[in-house]
Amino acid sequence: MAREELTRLTGNGNGTCGDEDCPNVYLTASGSLVVQGSVSRAFTPPSGEALVEIPEEVLREAVRALGW
């Protein structure tokens, strides 16, 4: 899936983050969420899964964008 196929719910591409390198939350066409963040080593997830860390404010912004 290409980034262009996702709806970006957070971040505006301005400021210190640049255009695409900040923690962000995206919405897929099927309604699932894709989260971009720093790799976390909190624990080892099952095969095929990964852990990422995002700031709380990024998640709050995504919730507002979805109207939840």
Short mmCIF file of the C-alpha atoms (twelve columns), coordinates in Angstrom:
data_MODEL
# 
_entry.id   MODEL 
# 
loop_
_atom_site.group_PDB 
_atom_site.id 
_atom_site.type_symbol 
_atom_site.label_atom_id 
_atom_site.label_alt_id 
_atom_site.label_comp_id 
_atom_site.label_asym_id 
_atom_site.label_seq_id 
_atom_site.Cartn_x 
_atom_site.Cartn_y 
_atom_site.Cartn_z 
_atom_site.pdbx_PDB_model_num 
ATOM 1  C CA . MET A 1  0.000   0.000   0.000  1 
ATOM 2  C CA . ALA A 2  1.434   3.379   -0.964 1 
ATOM 3  C CA . ARG A 3  1.317   6.375   1.383  1 
ATOM 4  C CA . GLU A 4  -0.688  8.212   -1.287 1 
ATOM 5  C CA . GLU A 5  -3.519  5.714   -0.799 1 
ATOM 6  C CA . LEU A 6  -3.886  6.673   2.882  1 
ATOM 7  C CA . THR A 7  -5.734  9.586   4.467  1 
ATOM 8  C CA . ARG A 8  -3.411  11.397  6.856  1 
ATOM 9  C CA . LEU A 9  -5.287  12.216  10.062 1 
ATOM 10 C CA . THR A 10 -2.500  13.997  11.941 1 
ATOM 11 C CA . GLY A 11 0.270   16.501  11.347 1 
ATOM 12 C CA . ASN A 12 0.389   19.265  8.818  1 
ATOM 13 C CA . GLY A 13 3.901   18.798  7.449  1 
ATOM 14 C CA . ASN A 14 5.096   22.081  8.954  1 
ATOM 15 C CA . GLY A 15 7.520   22.794  11.758 1 
ATOM 16 C CA . THR A 16 10.402  20.632  12.878 1 
ATOM 17 C CA . CYS A 17 8.996   17.375  11.574 1 
ATOM 18 C CA . GLY A 18 9.227   18.075  7.888  1 
ATOM 19 C CA . ASP A 19 6.757   16.624  5.423  1 
ATOM 20 C CA . GLU A 20 6.644   12.899  6.196  1 
ATOM 21 C CA . ASP A 21 8.956   12.044  9.096  1 
ATOM 22 C CA . CYS A 22 6.774   12.732  12.171 1 
ATOM 23 C CA . PRO A 23 4.707   10.255  14.142 1 
ATOM 24 C CA . ASN A 24 1.367   10.169  12.341 1 
ATOM 25 C CA . VAL A 25 -1.875  8.243   12.097 1 
ATOM 26 C CA . TYR A 26 -3.380  7.365   8.720  1 
ATOM 27 C CA . LEU A 27 -6.769  5.952   7.702  1 
ATOM 28 C CA . THR A 28 -6.957  3.211   5.055  1 
ATOM 29 C CA . ALA A 29 -9.727  2.826   2.480  1 
ATOM 30 C CA . SER A 30 -11.029 -0.156  4.461  1 
ATOM 31 C CA . GLY A 31 -11.289 1.923   7.641  1 
ATOM 32 C CA . SER A 32 -8.292  0.558   9.544  1 
ATOM 33 C CA . LEU A 33 -5.542  2.742   11.005 1 
ATOM 34 C CA . VAL A 34 -1.853  2.803   10.136 1 
ATOM 35 C CA . VAL A 35 0.434   4.309   12.786 1 
ATOM 36 C CA . GLN A 36 3.871   5.774   12.033 1 
ATOM 37 C CA . GLY A 37 6.207   6.284   14.963 1 
ATOM 38 C CA . SER A 38 9.525   5.462   16.530 1 
ATOM 39 C CA . VAL A 39 10.332  1.770   16.858 1 
ATOM 40 C CA . SER A 40 9.703   0.576   20.411 1 
ATOM 41 C CA . ARG A 41 11.572  -2.210  22.150 1 
ATOM 42 C CA . ALA A 42 9.093   -2.440  25.057 1 
ATOM 43 C CA . PHE A 43 8.603   -6.154  24.351 1 
ATOM 44 C CA . THR A 44 8.923   -8.551  21.442 1 
ATOM 45 C CA . PRO A 45 5.641   -8.708  19.504 1 
ATOM 46 C CA . PRO A 46 4.441   -11.805 17.634 1 
ATOM 47 C CA . SER A 47 5.793   -12.509 14.175 1 
ATOM 48 C CA . GLY A 48 4.353   -10.139 11.578 1 
ATOM 49 C CA . GLU A 49 3.663   -7.370  14.100 1 
ATOM 50 C CA . ALA A 50 5.684   -4.357  15.227 1 
ATOM 51 C CA . LEU A 51 5.581   -1.865  18.082 1 
ATOM 52 C CA . VAL A 52 5.760   1.893   17.563 1 
ATOM 53 C CA . GLU A 53 5.676   4.783   19.998 1 
ATOM 54 C CA . ILE A 54 3.736   7.955   19.227 1 
ATOM 55 C CA . PRO A 55 3.139   11.011  21.391 1 
ATOM 56 C CA . GLU A 56 -0.226  11.135  23.154 1 
ATOM 57 C CA . GLU A 57 -1.112  14.351  21.329 1 
ATOM 58 C CA . VAL A 58 -0.817  12.578  17.957 1 
ATOM 59 C CA . LEU A 59 -3.385  10.004  19.040 1 
ATOM 60 C CA . ARG A 60 -5.674  12.723  20.426 1 
ATOM 61 C CA . GLU A 61 -5.430  14.579  17.105 1 
ATOM 62 C CA . ALA A 62 -6.371  11.424  15.198 1 
ATOM 63 C CA . VAL A 63 -9.383  10.841  17.460 1 
ATOM 64 C CA . ARG A 64 -10.545 14.434  16.863 1 
ATOM 65 C CA . ALA A 65 -10.064 14.045  13.090 1 
ATOM 66 C CA . LEU A 66 -12.256 10.923  13.146 1 
ATOM 67 C CA . GLY A 67 -14.910 12.677  15.224 1 
ATOM 68 C CA . TRP A 68 -14.798 10.116  18.032 1 
# 
